[in-house]
């Protein structure tokens, strides 16, 4: 992209700026960068001259960042992090083939991770880097090639692969069910109902599916399926869990169905990627492989 040189400062200037902003002193920045304090100060002055903007106020031998410097620093820090990560990935795999994938914690741990050996065995040239995210990914800022997302196809600049729906089952520990017998869906209204922060109306839809019009009472709220599952196992209450994510707990008897068949959730699981990355070979490999790995119990 043909930027004016004025708006493309050298990495040396940006590293000095980022270090001073982060450490709060040219002395600390100089020690970190292996430079003299005078060299760091000159780098800051050069960057200010190049940008035509005051970044630090000189107060009693201290550099106090301006608000403009703080705002600029957030973007510079992200950019340096992306460059550093790309360099590290290239060094680890000089032939290319590194794929950075954002995953949902429970799906990544329970469903994706056990299947990864098969993918990596079939694609030995691909290096896969995983990071968990609970919120939608900013592909430009975070540098991910793709993400596993729950919800809808709501991003116009991205393409999607449908991985499946999320059938939710009301689950609790056998001891909890023995202490609180359930004869029908209305009985659950009198029991503690565990809720996931990102599925605020899941219980309401579950009751409506079973012909109960009342809005479900509020209960404990969790930010991840994993902690909500453990709470249900411990007898805290009844949780709505994706059936395919709790297979092990149902199989070994730590969880049992409180009542009723699984109810389809409102959203679906998707692999999502920016259209600009659609032809990236490692992404194509993952996309083709995931198409052969439907979520068990999902449709």
C-alpha positions in Angstrom: 0.0 0.0 0.0 1.6 3.3 -1.1 1.6 5.2 2.2 3.5 8.4 2.5 6.8 7.8 4.3 5.6 10.3 6.9 3.0 7.9 8.0 5.3 4.9 8.1 7.8 5.5 10.8 10.7 3.1 11.2 10.3 0.1 13.5 13.2 1.6 15.6 11.2 4.7 16.3 8.0 2.9 17.0 9.7 0.4 19.4 11.3 3.3 21.3 7.9 5.1 21.5 6.1 1.9 22.6 8.7 1.1 25.3 8.7 4.7 26.7 4.9 4.7 26.8 4.7 1.3 28.5 7.5 1.7 31.0 7.0 5.4 31.7 10.6 6.4 31.4 13.4 6.7 28.8 15.8 5.1 31.3 13.7 1.9 31.6 13.0 1.9 27.8 16.7 2.2 27.1 17.6 -0.7 29.3 14.9 -2.9 27.7 16.0 -2.0 24.2 19.7 -2.2 24.8 20.2 1.5 23.8 21.4 4.6 25.5 18.9 6.9 27.2 20.0 9.7 24.8 19.3 7.5 21.8 15.8 6.7 23.0 15.2 10.4 23.5 16.4 11.2 20.0 14.1 8.5 18.6 11.1 10.1 20.4 12.0 13.5 19.0 12.4 12.1 15.5 9.0 10.4 15.7 7.4 13.6 16.9 9.0 15.5 14.0 8.0 13.0 11.4 4.4 12.9 12.6 4.2 16.7 13.3 2.6 15.9 16.7 3.7 16.3 20.3 3.6 12.9 21.9 5.2 13.6 25.3 5.3 16.7 27.5 8.7 17.4 29.1 8.0 18.0 32.8 11.0 18.1 35.3 13.0 15.5 33.3 9.9 13.3 32.9 8.1 12.5 29.7 4.4 12.7 30.2 2.4 11.1 27.4 -0.3 13.2 25.8 -3.8 11.7 25.1 -2.8 11.5 21.5 0.2 9.4 22.4 -2.0 7.0 24.5 -4.4 6.6 21.6 -1.6 6.2 19.0 0.2 3.7 21.4 -2.8 1.3 21.4 -2.6 0.9 17.7 1.2 0.8 17.6 1.2 -1.9 20.3 -1.2 -4.0 18.3 0.8 -3.6 15.1 4.1 -4.5 16.8 2.4 -7.5 18.4 1.2 -8.7 15.0 4.6 -8.3 13.4 6.3 -10.1 16.3 3.8 -13.0 16.1 4.1 -13.2 12.3 7.9 -13.3 12.6 7.7 -16.0 15.3 5.4 -18.1 13.2 7.6 -17.8 10.1 10.6 -18.8 12.1 8.8 -21.9 13.5 7.5 -22.9 10.0 9.7 -21.3 7.3 7.7 -23.0 4.6 4.6 -21.2 5.7 1.4 -23.0 6.7 0.6 -21.4 10.1 -3.1 -21.0 10.9 -4.2 -18.8 13.7 -7.7 -19.9 14.9 -9.9 -18.3 17.6 -12.1 -20.9 19.3 -14.9 -21.0 21.9 -13.6 -22.5 25.2 -16.0 -25.4 25.6 -16.2 -26.4 22.0 -12.4 -26.1 21.6 -11.7 -28.2 24.7 -14.4 -30.8 24.4 -15.0 -31.2 20.7 -12.2 -29.8 18.6 -9.1 -30.7 20.6 -9.7 -34.5 20.6 -10.0 -34.4 16.8 -7.0 -32.2 16.1 -4.5 -35.1 15.9 -6.3 -36.5 12.9 -6.3 -33.1 11.2 -2.6 -32.5 11.9 -1.7 -36.0 10.8 -3.5 -35.5 7.5 -1.8 -32.0 7.1 1.7 -32.3 8.6 2.8 -29.0 7.0 0.2 -26.9 8.9 1.0 -25.3 12.3 -2.2 -24.5 14.1 -2.2 -21.8 16.8 -5.3 -21.6 19.0 -6.7 -18.9 21.3 -10.0 -18.8 23.1 -12.4 -15.9 22.6 -15.9 -15.5 24.0 -16.7 -12.4 21.9 -16.6 -11.9 18.1 -13.1 -11.6 16.8 -11.7 -8.4 15.2 -9.8 -10.1 12.4 -7.9 -6.9 11.4 -6.7 -6.0 14.9 -6.1 -9.5 16.3 -4.5 -11.2 13.3 -6.6 -14.4 13.3 -7.1 -16.3 10.0 -10.5 -17.7 11.1 -12.7 -18.3 14.2 -15.3 -20.7 15.4 -18.3 -18.6 16.2 -21.7 -19.2 17.7 -24.7 -17.2 16.5 -25.7 -16.1 13.0 -24.2 -15.1 9.7 -24.0 -11.5 10.6 -20.7 -10.3 9.1 -20.9 -9.1 5.5 -17.1 -9.1 5.0 -16.7 -12.8 6.0 -17.6 -16.2 4.7 -19.0 -19.1 6.8 -19.0 -22.9 7.1 -22.0 -24.2 9.0 -20.8 -26.7 11.6 -24.2 -27.5 13.2 -26.9 -26.5 15.6 -26.8 -26.5 19.4 -29.3 -28.9 20.8 -29.7 -28.1 24.5 -30.6 -30.6 27.2 -31.7 -29.9 30.8 -29.1 -31.7 32.9 -28.3 -32.1 36.5 -26.6 -34.6 38.9 -28.4 -37.8 39.7 -28.4 -36.9 43.4 -30.0 -33.5 42.6 -32.8 -35.2 40.6 -33.4 -37.8 43.3 -33.8 -35.0 45.8 -36.0 -33.0 43.5 -38.2 -35.3 41.4 -39.4 -33.9 38.1 -42.7 -35.1 36.6 -43.0 -32.4 33.9 -41.5 -29.1 32.6 -43.4 -26.9 35.1 -41.6 -28.6 38.0 -38.4 -27.0 36.8 -39.8 -23.6 37.5 -39.5 -24.3 41.2 -35.8 -25.4 41.0 -32.5 -23.4 40.6 -31.9 -23.0 36.9 -28.3 -22.3 35.8 -27.8 -19.9 32.9 -25.1 -19.0 30.4 -24.4 -15.3 30.0 -24.3 -15.5 26.2 -27.6 -17.5 26.1 -29.9 -15.2 28.2 -33.2 -16.5 26.8 -32.3 -20.2 26.5 -34.5 -21.3 29.4 -37.4 -19.2 28.1 -37.2 -20.9 24.8 -36.8 -24.3 26.5 -40.0 -23.8 28.4 -41.9 -22.4 25.4 -40.8 -25.5 23.4 -42.4 -27.7 26.1 -45.7 -25.6 26.2 -44.9 -23.5 29.3 -45.5 -19.9 28.6 -44.1 -18.4 31.8 -40.8 -16.7 31.7 -38.3 -18.8 33.6 -37.1 -17.3 36.9 -33.6 -16.0 37.1 -30.8 -18.2 38.4 -27.0 -18.3 38.7 -25.2 -16.9 35.6 -22.0 -18.3 34.2 -19.7 -17.0 31.5 -18.6 -20.5 30.2 -20.2 -23.9 29.7 -17.3 -25.6 31.6 -18.0 -23.9 34.9 -21.8 -24.3 34.5 -21.3 -28.0 33.9 -19.2 -28.4 37.0 -21.9 -26.5 39.0 -24.5 -28.9 37.7 -22.4 -31.9 38.6 -21.9 -30.5 42.1 -25.7 -30.3 42.6 -26.1 -26.5 42.4 -29.0 -26.7 40.0 -30.1 -27.7 36.5 -28.1 -26.5 33.5 -29.0 -26.2 29.8 -26.1 -27.8 28.1 -25.2 -28.7 24.5 -25.7 -32.4 24.3 -22.5 -33.1 22.4 -20.4 -31.1 24.9 -21.5 -33.1 27.9 -21.2 -36.6 26.3 -18.6 -37.7 28.9 -20.6 -36.6 31.9 -23.7 -38.3 30.7 -21.7 -41.5 29.8 -20.1 -41.8 33.2 -23.2 -40.9 35.2 -22.1 -37.5 36.6 -25.0 -35.9 34.8 -28.4 -37.1 33.8 -31.3 -35.5 32.0 -33.7 -33.7 34.3 -36.6 -33.9 31.9 -37.4 -33.9 28.2 -35.6 -34.3 24.9 -32.9 -31.8 23.6 -34.3 -28.5 22.4 -32.7 -26.7 19.4 -30.9 -23.5 20.4 -31.4 -20.3 18.5 -27.9 -20.0 17.0 -25.5 -22.3 15.1 -21.8 -23.0 15.2 -19.8 -21.6 12.3 -16.3 -21.5 11.0 -15.9 -17.8 9.9 -13.1 -16.2 8.1 -12.4 -12.9 6.3 -12.9 -13.1 2.5 -9.4 -11.8 2.1 -8.1 -15.1 3.6 -10.4 -17.4 1.7 -7.6 -18.9 -0.5 -5.0 -19.3 2.2 -4.0 -23.0 1.9 -4.0 -23.9 5.6 -7.4 -22.3 6.0 -8.7 -24.3 3.0 -7.3 -27.5 4.6 -9.1 -26.8 7.9 -12.3 -25.8 6.1 -12.4 -29.0 4.0 -11.6 -31.1 7.1 -14.3 -29.5 9.3 -16.9 -30.1 6.6 -16.4 -33.8 7.3 -16.7 -33.4 11.1 -20.3 -32.5 12.0 -21.1 -31.8 15.6 -22.5 -35.0 17.1 -26.1 -34.5 18.0 -26.3 -31.3 15.9 -28.1 -30.9 12.7 
